[in-house]
């Protein structure tokens, strides 16, 4: 029981310095006959690996994980009855530095929570008529062992020759060890975990074992992920094997550690030399695909090395697949990035000297996260940390847990996660308790913003991240994108005031609902006055500005139509490459398809030139990158200092894939009502989307071919659905209840029917026709770069191009082009006549 502690925190006597061995704690005890049940409660400031009678306790990794330790320190409970026997027994624990003691952030500051690792453990022995309690106290002994150094960023160094035999079993002579000393820590911070623990999820065999040009052995696991390597080896005593981890190889085939920045990400193991030995680290993790192996006796075989994938043990709840292999890989990469960045908390990246719980990243990605996995536990716990730190400082931190040297100020998309994330979780799971748990935090954030608005109701002052990592922003200023940062802030404020008013209404907070509803109207009016013309043009004329105005309900219907056209034009002018950052990218495909520009949305999705969704896929990415061009076309790293190859935020487009391409969308909180409205396009012939909702499995499968559309739907028990059948000749809409439903009906093929008024960019989608058109136009316009099209030319139609010639020539060219659009045969004949 966490309110009945008899144990105290203990530690070694001296503070921990960089590279110190990890402390080993132990104590022996007697167990009388008649034991019914034994429960071990254990936590640490640091990372704890507990043992009973030589057996590792439980299956948790990196325990107790990372929370805002000064407010909430998780205590794990384990039934260890099966590990105890009548008579002598022993409890032992190794405590690594972890997040509590070791260096964190790019500044590599140590001792963010404490100056040494500390242990708390309580063993409760239930004999039926009594309960005996053994707790950590001054009777414990502390020494050192094989863990010579360890750190989250640095890696782990282990010398098995120095591991005391039997230190965690009864009968070990610990007279050479020291007495543990009391360590002061507020036990009111101790809590039972509400999130699933970090666990080993799967193992990966090497995809390939390479010898680099420099003669180094490099293991490629074929996938970027979070975890470590387990190795099995035989060699002479004192031989040290070094494992260096990285996401990338240089174009020359050597290990490229640049994306790690100052994180050494290096494990070292020194052999005992008495036969086959197996080892893996316990007090670190790495984000990597490649491992350079140095010092291995001979050559490592494929069976000798395995990658251990770790992350929070969340249940998978979402799946998506189409007929387009590159889109499938984009989605798969999004899933892997989420897995790699949910190691206890939602982080930005898992490889470098950062790995922090950036609020903006999870806010942008949350709809995708909640579809793919059950995140109630992990994000609910994280929101409690956010609220605790917000209450202490008055601000929502930029990172949670907050270990930054500088303070935080209110920001859009980052700070307002305090409102948007609880609202999203309520929508997904339908539980008002989610809102109640966060309500004080939600309202505190908005009450901080409201008095800071200017006389017009605009959020026009203070630091803002803006459209972070806009591809056009200077490399040294990721916040310096095209879109005014306070326009971004004002748009997000329109969204969050409305969400907060709705949350207050759900909770019966009627005065707040009215107040925040009025505030929502005020800030919307202020935004429209400042940034939107009467016709619907949005200042800045950036894709992000239009996407925000469209998606956040800021515009009237007629203005929305204008904004949609302007957005589509901007997307076309950018050659269907991405021109948005963190604020705009999650919304732009939605803004296009929602305003009738589905073709442009698919063009944006399917573009392969950088910066684009599919460019990283074509470059071999296995996760989502921090920048779309983190790796340049020549294979070199885009060396900006911010080029993580595992950064889930920009994978937020998967939410659009699920809802629009797949057609599966939540229409009421908790999926009580579902909208099923797939929108085929882009040449895709099929899509399959499934989601394990709180009511059961919802599923949509559509296929289109041979002039026929087939739609299959599964609605979970307790839910209803509105089904908008795609490309139905009568635009049929059905209302159905739970169960399986299917429709099969004639539908025209999507194959393009080009005419003289079709824009060139649309014709370019058909490689065969475009190649033939280029041949014709090349003869009429020698020297003009027809092949690349260019932004301005891509907007033209063939009629416009033909009309640029004198009357006679225009008519002749138009006849040839019209023939070209009808068939390849007539195109060839026209080109031959022209020659």
N, C-alpha and C positions, 0 to 999 in steps of 0.2 A: 504494500500500500504506500503510495507516494506521500501521504500525509502522516505516516507512522515510521519515519526513518530512524533507525538506530545507528546506521552507518554514517561515517563522515568522509569527506574528500581527503585523499592522501596524495602525496607526491614525493619525489626525491628532494633532497635538502636544498639543492642549488638551482638557480635559473638555468634555462636551456639556451645554449649558444648554437649558432649555425654549425651543422655537421656533428652534433653530439649524438652518442648512442641513445637509442630509445630505452626508457626505464622498463624493467621487468618487475612485476609485483607478484608475491606469492604468500600463501599461508596454508598450513595443514590443519585439519580438524577431524574430530571423531564423529561418526554417525552410529547411533545406537540401533539395535534391531527394531523392526516395526515401523519403519519409515513408510508413510503413505504417499507423500508428494513433496517434491522439492522444487522451489521456484527461485531462479536467480534474476535479480533486477540489477542492471548494469548500465553505466554511462561513463563518459569521460570528457574532459577538456582536452581535445585531441581526437585521435582515432584509436579505438580499443579493439583488441582481439582477445577475447576471454577463453579460458581453458578450464576444464574440470577433469582431473585424473588423466591428463595428457591428451584429451579430446577437445578440439575446437567446438565451442558452443554456438549453436544456431547456424543459420545460413546467410546472415546479413553481412554486407561488405561496407567498409568505410563508416562503421558505426561510431557515433550516433548520427552521422550526417552533419549537414551544416544548417543551423538555424541562427536566429539572433540570440546568441548564447546568453547575453545579459538579461534577456527577457524570457527565453524559452529554451530549455535544454532537455532533449528527449531521453527517456529512460526505457530501455528495451527489457521485456520480460521473457524468460525462457524456462520451460519445464525441463529440469535436468535430473529428474528422478532416475531415469535409466542409466545415468552416468555414475551414480553413487552406489557404494557397497557398504555393508556394516563394517566398522573398523576405521582404520586410517584412510583419509581422503585428502585431496589437495585442490586448491583453487589457485589459478594463476592468470595474469593478464599482461599483455604488452601494450603500451600506449605510445603511439606515434604522435608527431607534432600536429598533423592535420591542419585544418583551417584555424584552429584556436591559437596555435603557437607559431607556426611557420610563416614564411613570407607570403604576402598577398598583394595583388595589384602590380601594375607595371613599375611602381616605386619599390617593390620588394620589401615592404615594411613588415618586420617581425612583431610578434607579441601584440596582435590586434585585440586579443581578449585576455590573455594570461601570459606570464613569462615562463611557464613550464607546463608539461603535461601533467594532468591530475586524474585520479581514478576514484569512482564511487561504485561500490558493489554491495549488494545485500542478498544473502542466501537465506531463504526461509524454509525450514524443515518441519513439515507437518506430520506429527505422529498420531493424530486423532485426538488424543487427550491433552496435547500441548503443542506449541509451536516454538522451536528453537531458532534463534536468529544469529547468523554470523555476518558481521558487517566490516567493511574496511575501517581500520583504525590504526593506532600506533603499533599494534602487534604484528602487522604485516612487514615483510622484509622487501627490500628493493635492491636490485642489482642491474647488470647489463648482460646482453647476450649477442646474438648474431646480427641484430639490426644495428648497424654502425652509424647510419645516417638515413634520414628520410625527409621528404617534403612533397607537398602537392605538386609544385612546379618542378622540383629538382629530380625527383625519382627516389629510389631506395637502393641502399648499399647493404649487402648481407654477406657476412663471412661465416659460413657454416662451421668452421673450425672453432669459432668462439661461442657457439650455441651450447649452453650447459646441458648435458644429457640428463633428462629426467627432472628438469627444473620445475615442471608443472605437474609432477606426480609425487605421491607420498614417499618419504624416505630420502629425499634430496638433502644434502648437507648445504645449508644456506648460511653457515656461520660467517662466511666471508662477505656476505651481503650486509647492507646497512638497514637500520630501522627506518621505515617510512615515517614521514612527518605530516602533521595535519596541514591541510590546505583550506583556506577560508574561501567559501563560495556560498552564495545565497541559495539555500535549498528550496526557496519558494519558486525558483525558476524551473524546477523539475516537473516534467509533464509526460504523460503517456502519449506516444506517437499517434497522430491522426492520419499520417500519410504512409503508404507502403514503404518498406525499406528498400535500400539499394541492394540488388542481388546480382549474381552471375546469371545471365539470361541465356547465352549460348556460347558455343566455341566455334572458331573458324580455323580451318586448316590452311596452310600456305597455298596461295594460288601459284606462286612461282618462287624458287630460290635462285637469285641472280648472283653473278660475279661481276662487279662493276669494272669499268676500264682501269680503275686504280687498284684492282685486285681485292676489293672489299666484298664481303658476303652480305647481301641484302635480301631480306625476306619480304615478299609482297603478298599481303593477305587479300588483295583485290577489293578492299572495302575500307573506307574511312570510318572510324568508330571511336568509342571511348572504352578504355579498359587497359589490359596489360597482356604480357606474354607469360605463358607457363612453359617451362622447358624441362626436358629429361635428358641427362647427360652423364657420361662416365669419363673421368679424367683424373689426373694426378692432383694430390693435395696442394693447395695454395694457388692453383691456376684460377685466374679471374676472368670471367666472361662479362663483357660489357655490351649492353643493349641500348642503342640510341634510336629514339622514335621520331618519326616525321610524317607529314602528310604528303610529301612530294619528292620526286626525284628531279634533279637538274636535267636539262636537255642532253647533257653528256652522260647521264646514267648514274650520277653519284647522289647520295642522300642530301636533300635540301632542307635544312632546319630553320630557314628564315621565318616561316610563319609561327614558329615557337617563340620568337623574340628572345627574351632572356631566360625563358624556361629551359633548363638543361634537359629535362625529359629523358634522363639516362638512369638505367638500372644496372647494378653491378652485383655479381654473385661469385664468391670465392668458394671453390670446391673443398669438401672434406677429404675426398680421395679414397673412399672405402667401398666403391662400387657404384651402382646406378643411383643417381640423385635427381630428385624432382624439386623444383622451386618456382614460386611466383611471388610477387610483392603483395604486401597486405596494407601498406600505408601510403599509397599513391595511386594515381591513375593517369593515363595519357590519352590524348586525341591523336590518332595516327592511322596510317595505312601501311607504312614501311618501317622495318626495323633493320638497322645495321648491326650485325653480330661480329664482335671482335673477341678473339681469345678462345674460340671454341676448339676443343681438341679434335683435330681432323676437320671434316665437313659435316655440318648439321643435316640430318635427314629430315624429310617432310614429317615423319611421325614423331620427331623429337621436339617439335615446336608447335604450340597451339596459341591462338589469340583468344582471350577471355573477354567477351562483351559484357559490360556491366551498365546498368542504369536503374532508376527507380522501377520497381516491379509493378508497373501499371498494366491493367488489362487492355488488350487491343480491342477497339470498338469500331474502326472504320477501314473500309477497303475500296479501292477504285482501280479500274482497268479499262482500256480502250483498245481499238484496233490499231492505234498509232504507237509504235514501240518507243519513240523518243518521248512522247507524253507520258507513257507508262514509267519510263526511267526518271523523268522529272518528278513524278509522284513518289516513286520509290526513294529517290534521293531526299525528298522532303521527310519521309518517314525516318530514314536513317539519321538525318540531322536532328530531328526531334529526340530520337533515342539518345544520341550522343550528347545532347544538351539538357537532358532531364536526369542528371546524376545528383539526386537529392533536391536540387532547386532548378528552376528554369534559367539557364545561363545563356550568354551570348555565344560562347565558343568553348571547346574543351581542351585546347592544345597549348595556348600561349600563357603569358604572365598576366592573365585576366580572369576568365572563367567566372564572371560575376553575374549576379541576378539582375541584369539591366531591365528596368521596368518597361521601356519602350519596345524592346524585342518581343516580350511575351504579350504585350498589349496588341501589337500588330498581328501576332501569330495565333492568338487565343482561339478564334473560331475554328481554325484548322486543327489545333491541338485537341480541342474538346470533341471533334469528330473522330480523330484517329485513335485516341486512347481515353480511358476513364481517368480524368485528371482532378476529380473532386478532392481526393486526399492530398495530392502533392501541391496543387494550387491553393486549396483551402488552407493548408498549413502555411504556405508562403504568404498568403494574405494576412494571416495572424501576425507574422513577423513584421509585415509592412505596417499594420495598424499599431503594433507596439512601438516601433521606431518613430512612426509619425506622431504618436501621442507624446513621446519623450522630447522630440525636437520641434514639433509644430509643422514639420514639412514631410511630404512623401519623398523618401530618398530616391536618388537616381538609380541606385542599386540596392537590392534587398537580398541578404543582410548587408547593412551599410558598413563598409570598411574603407571608404574613400577619405582622403585627407581633407578634402574640401567639403563644405556643406552643400545642401541642395536647395533649390528654389522651385516654386511651382512651375510646371511645364506641361504643355499639351502632349498627348500621346504617351509620354513618359509618366509624369505625375498623375495624370487622370486615369491611369490603370486602377487606381483606388475605387473609381466608379464603374468603369467599363468592364473590368474583369468580373466582379461579383454579378453584374447584370447579365453578362454572357453566360456565366455558370448557372444562374437561375433559369435563363432561357433554355439551356441544354438539359438541365436535370429537373426543372419544375419544382424545386424545393424552396419555399420562401425563407427557410432558416438560413440559407446561404446569404440572402440579403440582410437578414436580421443580424447575423454575425458581423457583417462588414458595415452596417448602416452608420455607426458613429464615425468610422473612417471616411465613408463616402461623403457624408454631410460636412465633416470637418474640412475636407479638401475644398469643397465648393464654397464654404463660408470664408475660406481664405482667399479665394479668387474674387468673389463678388465685390468686396470693397476696393479691390485693386483695379477694377475696370475704369476706363476714362469716362468723361462726362457724356459720351455718346453710347456707352455700353460696350466698348471694344476692349479686348485684352491687348493693349497696344504697347505695353512696356515690359521690361524684364527679359532675361535670357530665355531663348527658345531653341530647341534642336532643329525646328523647321522640318523640311523634307530631307532628313538625314540621308547622306550618301546618294543624293541625286547624282547620276553618272556625269553630269556636267559641272558638278562642284569641284573646286580646286582640290588636288590631292591632299594638301595640307590643311584644308578647311572643309570637312565633311558636312558642316551645317550651312555652307555657303552656296546652296543650290539656287535654281531659277526662281523658286516660289518664295514670296515674302514670308518670313517666319511667323509674323504676327497674323497674316492671313490664315496660315495653317492653324495657329492657335485659336483664332476666332471661329474657324470652321469646326474644329474639334469641340469647342465650347458649346456650339449649337447642338452637337450630338450628346455631350455628357449632361448638359442641363436637362434635356428631354429624358434621358435615361434615369437620371436621379428623380425627376418628378414622377415617372412611372414606377420606380422602385418604392417611393414613398406611398404611392397609391396602393400598391400591392400589400404593403405592410400596415395599411390603415392610418398612416401618418398624414391626416387630411390637411392640416395647416402647412406642413412641408410640401405636400403635393401641389397645393395651390401656389405657394411662394415660388417653388422652383419651376413650376409651369409658367408663371408670369416672367420669371427670369429667362426661361428659354425663349419666350416670345420677344423679350427685350433684346437679347443678344442676336437673335436671328434678324430682327429688324435693323440692328446696328450693322451687322455684316452686309446685309443687302444694300443699305445706304452707302456703305463705304466701298464695297468691292464689286457690286453687280449692277449692270445697266438695266434699264427698263426692259430691253429686249432679251436679256439673258446672257450678255457677254460678261466674262469675269476678268477683272484686272490681272495683270501678269501674263495672261494668255498662255499659261502653262498647263500641261496635262494634269498635274496634281491639283492645281486650283480648280479646274473644271470637275475632276473626279470627286473632290471633296464636296463641292457645291451640289453636285448631282446626288451623291449617295447619302448626304446628311440632311436631306429634306429641306434645304434652304431655299430652293427655287420654286416658283409657281409652275404649273404644267406647261404653259407656252414657253416660259423661260427655260425650262428643262429641255424641251425639244431643241431650242437654239443652242444651248450649252452642249447637248449631245452632238449636234452637227459640228460645232467648233472643236470639240474634243476629237472627233473622228478625223477632222482635217489635220489637227496637230499630230495625231498618230500617223497618218499617212505621210505628212511632211517629214517625220522622223524616220521614214522608211520602215515603219513597223518595228523599230528597235525601241528599247525601254528608255524613257526619259524621266522616270519618276524614282523617288527614293522610298524611305521607310513609310512615309505618310501616304503616298499615292499608290505605290505598287500593289498593296493588298486590295485596292478598290477599282483600279482602272479598267480591268476587263469587265467587271460588274457594271461600271458606269457606261461602258460602250454597249454591252448587250441590253442593259436596261433602258436605253434610249433608242433602241431599234438599229443598232450598228453591230449586229452579231458577226457579220463578215469581217469587220475590222478587228473585233475582239479575237476571233480565231487567227487572223493574220498576225496579230501581236503575239498570241500564244505560240504559234508555229514558226516564227522567225528564228533563223539560226545564226544570223550575223550578230556580232557583239555590238552593244549590250543587249542581250535577249534571254528569254527563259530557257531556250534550248541550246544556246551557244555552249554553256558549261557541259551539257550532256554530250555534245559533239566532241568536246575536248577531254572526255573520259571521266568527268566528275561523278563521284558516287555519293556526294552530299551537296547541300546548297552552299554556295559561296557567299562571303561577305560582300564582295563586289562581283558584278556580272563578268568583269574581265580580270578577275583575280589572277588568272593565267592568260597570258597574251597568246595570240595565234602562233608565235614561234616557240611556244612551250616554256618560255621564261616566266618567272613570277612578276606580277605587277607590284613592284617594291614601294609601296606607300606606307608600310608599317601597319596597315589595317587591311590585310588580305587573308583572313582566315578562310580556310576551305571547308569549314563546318560551322555554318551560321544560319540557323533556321528561319530567321525573320522574313526573308524574301521568298521563302516557300509558301507564304500566305496565299498565293494564287491557288493553292490546292483547294481552298474553301470554295472558290468559283468553280473549279473542276467538279467538286462534289455536287454543288447545287444546280449549276446551269448545264454543264456538259453531261453530268450523270443524271441530273434532274431530281435529286433527293433533298428536300428542304424542309426544315422545321417551320411550321406555321403557328404553333402555339407552344407555350412553355411546357417542357417535359415531353414534347412530341405527341401531345394529345391529338393534335390535328397536323397533317402532313400535306405539303404541296408537292406534287410530282409533276414536273414540267421540264423534261429534258429538251435541250435545244441543239440538235445535231448541226454540225457545220465543219468547215475545214477539211472536208474529204473523209472524215471519220465515218467508218461503217458500223461501229458498235461501241457501246459503253456499258459497264456493269458497276454499280455502286451499291454498297451495303453498309449499314450502320446498326450496331447493337445499341438501341436506345434503352432508356430506363423501363420501357414497356415491353421490349423484345426486339427482334430483328426486323428492320425495315430494309427493303431492297428494291432496286429498279434495274432492269436489264432491257436495253433496246438494241435492235439490229435493223439495218437498212440496206437493201440490195435487191436487184432484179425487180425494181419498181414496187417493192412491198416494204412496209414498216411492220415490225413486230415488237410489241411492248409487253413486258412482264413485270408485275408489281406484287410485292408482299407488304402487307400492312400489319403491324404487330397488334396483339390483343389490347383492347381498350383504346385504340386509336381509330380515327377516321382519316380519309384522304380525299383531296381534290386532285383529279388526274387531268392534266391538259395534254392531250395526245398530240405529239409533234407531227407536223406535216399532214395532218388529217384533212381529207378533202372538204369536210364540213366543219373543220375546227372544233371537233367534238371535245366537250368537257364532261367528265364523269365524276360522280360522288360515290365513294365506296367505303365499306367498313373493313374490319380486320379480315385477314385471310389472303389467299392468292388470287390474282386477277390477271387476265391477259387479253390483248387485242391484236388483231392482225388485219391490215387493210392496205389498199393500194396507195402508194405515195410516189410522186415523181422522183426520179434520180436527181442527185445534186449536181450532176455533171454540168459544167458551165455552158451557158448558151450566150456566147459573146455576140455583140453587135457593134456598130460603128460608134455608139455612144458609151460603150464600156470603158471606164478609166484604164489606162495602161497598167497601173499597178495591179488591177484585178486580172488582166490577161496574163501578167507575169506569173501568176500562180500555176498556169499550165505550161510546163517546160517545153512541150512539143510545139504548141501553137506559138508561144513567145519566140522560140528559136527561129521559126519560119517568118514571123512578122519582122524580126530583126533583119533577116536577109533581104526582105523587100525594102524596108526603110533605109538600109545601109546604101542601097543603090541610088536612092533619091536624095539622101542627105549625107554625102560623103564627108568624113571628118567629124561628124557629130557622134558623141559617145552613146549611141543608141542602147548598147547592151546593158549599161548600168542604169539607164533611165534617169536617175537623179530625182530629187524631191519635186522640182517644178514639173518636169516632164511626166512623172508618174501620175500627176493629177489630170493630165490631158486625156482626151479621148482620141480615137483614131480619126473621127470627123474633124476635130480641131487640128490634128497634125496635117491631114490632107488639105484643109482649107488654107494652110500657110503657103501653098504653092499658087502660082498664077492660075487663072480660071481653067485653062485647058489641062494643065498638069494636075490640078486638084481633082478634076473629074476622073482623069485616068487613074491616079493613085487610089482614089476611093473605090473604083471598080475592082482593081487588083486586090485591095485589102478586103473588100466584101467577099470576094471569091476565096480569099485565104481563110476567112473565118468559117466557111462552110465545110471545107474538107482539105485534107493535106494534098489530095491529088490536084484540085483546082489551084491551090496555092503554088504548087510546083509549076503548073502550067503557066500561071501568071508571071511568076518570076522568070521563067524561060523566055516568054514573049518580051518582057521588059529588057532582058539581056540582049 
